[in-house]
Amino acid sequence: MDRSATNHVFIDFENVHAVDLDAPIDKPLSLVLLVGEKQTSLKTDLVEQLLKRAAHVQLVRLGASGKNALDFALAYHLGRAVAADPTGFFHIISKDKGFDPLIAHLKQQHTRVARHDTFAALHPLLAKIVPAPTSPALVITTPAPITKDRVAEFIDNLKRNASNRPKRKATLLSHLKSHLGGTLSESELASKFELLRTRTGLVIDAKGAVTYPVF
């Protein structure tokens, strides 16, 4: 809907009594409330709502009653509004389907017009458009790979195989390298071996013999 175009609303108050002008309205509005001759009073809350929008509201009270009297009056005011503002939107609030042939004729003339059974049905067309809340961006995090402590595993193996531990440094290095995957560089293997010594407290003598602590 063109937000700059005026919405001309014509209410058949003989037919529809529930009118709520306190609903959020965020588009240009011109409202004509047509009241029958026998309708001698309006509810206070409706009067207060009309006064708040007095600059955009016209109250039309018929001076005579009769079959379809209000319908003819509404059609007259609608026709004048269409002539004055052909690019506007026009709404008839009435449950009376007798207006439908008039609406069909106006649509053939490229007039944007519709009938609504209730005033509440018009609310979504006049209400301020509130942007739908945006969902926070879905962030998919890949958990960091769990890195096994292979040196700790090697130490556990040494503990479980106390009678079959390597007796020489060269043999111990070879077993450690094999346990760690066998693709380590010399410097990486040396670093892991030093970590092994620090964690276990094993001792390597000058001839390369290995002494294990009691664990």
N, C-alpha and C positions, 0 to 999 in steps of 0.2 A: 504494500500500500504506500502511495505517495505521501510522505510525512508532511509535506508542505501544503497539501490540498485540504480545504476545510471540509469537515464532516458535518453535514446538515442532518439533524435528527428531529423527526416529527413523531410525537408520542400521542397515540390515541388513548387518552386517559380514561375514557369510558370503558375501554377494553383491557388496558394494562395499568395496574395501580402501583406495582412495585418499581419504584425508580430510585436509584442510589447514585447521586452525583458526587458522593464522597469517594467513590472508587478512583484509583489513579488514572488521570487522563493526561496524555502527553501529546495530543495532536490538536490542531485548530478545531474549535467546536462552535456550532451554532445550533441552539436547541429551541424548538417550538413545542410547547405543551398545550395541547388542545383539550379543553374541559367542556363537558356537556352542560346544558342549561340547568339541569337538575343537580349538578354537583356543586353544592354551595359552600364546601369547605375543603381545605387541604390540611394534611397533618403538619404539625409545627416543624418537625425535623426536615420535611421536604421543603417547606417554605424557607427555612434557614439555608438549605443547600442551594435553592434557587437564588437567594439573595447574594450568596457568595459568588455566583457566576452571573450576576444580574446583567452585566454588559453583553453577555452572549446568550441570554435567555429571553424568549418572548412568550408571554402567557396569553393564549387566545381562548376567551370564554364565549361560547355561542349564546346568542340572545334569544334563540328560538329552538324548539325541539322538533323532532320529526324523524322518520325513518331515513337512515343514512345521512342525516344532517351533518354530523361531525365528519363523516367520511368525505363528503363533498368539500367541506371547509379545508380538510387536510390536503386533499388533492389540489385545491386552489393555491394554498401556501406552498406546497411542494413545487407546483408549476412555476410560480414566481421565482422561487429560489433557483430552480434549474435554469431559467432564463437569465438570471443575474449572475450565476456562477456555473457555467456549463462544465467546467473541469473539476467540480467538487464531487464529493461522495455523498450519497443521499440514503438515509435509513428511515424506514417506517417501522415504528414499534407498535405492533398490533397482532392479535391472534386472528384477526378478521382476514380470511383468505380472499375476500372480495377485492382487496387491493392488488391481487396478483395479476389480473389482466392489465391494469395500469402500469405495473412494474414491467411486464413483458413488452408493452408498447414503448416505454421509455428506453428500455435496453436496445430495442430496434433502432432507436435514435442515438445510440452510443452513449447513453447516460448511465453512469455508474450508480446503480440503485439496488437496494435489497430490502426485504421485509424480515423482521426478527420477532419471534413470539414473545420474547422478554427483553427488558432493558439489559439484564445481566448477560445475555448472549452477545451484546455489543461491547462489553468490557474488554475482551481480548483485542478488539480492533482499535480501541482508543488508548489502551494502557501503554505506559512507557515500556519500551523494549529493554529488558534486562538481559545482558549477555549471560549465556549459560556459564556456570562456573567451569573453569578449565581444570582438568585433572592434572595433578603434578606429573611431570615427565617420569615415565617409568625407567628407572635406572637399573639395568641388569649388571650385577657385579659378579665377576667370576672369582670364586674363592681361590685364595692362593693355594697352590699345590702343597700337599703335606709332604714335607721333606723328611725322610727317615734319617734318624741319627745312626748312620752305619757304623760309626766308631763304637757307639754304645752297644750295638748288636755284636760287634766283634769281641768286645770285652765280656759280654754275657757268654759267648761261645767259649772263651778262655776259662771262665768260671766253671762252666759245665764239663769241660774236658781237662781237668787239672792234671790227669796222668798223660795227656797227649799234647802238651803245649810245646811250641817250637823252642829249642834250646839255644839256637843261634839267632843273632840279629838278622842275618840275611834271609833265613827261613821265615822268621816272623814278618819281615817286610814283604816277602813273597806272598804269604798267607793273607796279610792285610790288603795288599794290592788286589789279589784275587777276590776278596770279599767286597771290596769297594767297586768292583766292575772291571778292573784290569786296564782301564784306559787313562789312568792318571799320569800326568807328567811327573818327572822326578821331583820337582819342587812341590807339587801338590801332595805326592806321597810322603815327602819329608815332613810337610806340615801336618798331615794326618797322623804320622808316626809320633811326632812330638806331642800331639793332642793325646794319643794313647798313653804315652809315658807320663804325661801330667795327670791324667785321670786315674791311672793305676798305681803309679809309683814304682813301676818296674825299673830295674837297673841293668845297664849294659856295661860290661867291663871293657878293658882295653883290647881284649882278644875277641870281642863280639859275643861273649856268653851272656845269656839273659837270665836274670834272677827275678822271679815274680814275688810280689808281696803275698801275704796270706789273705786270700779273699775267696 
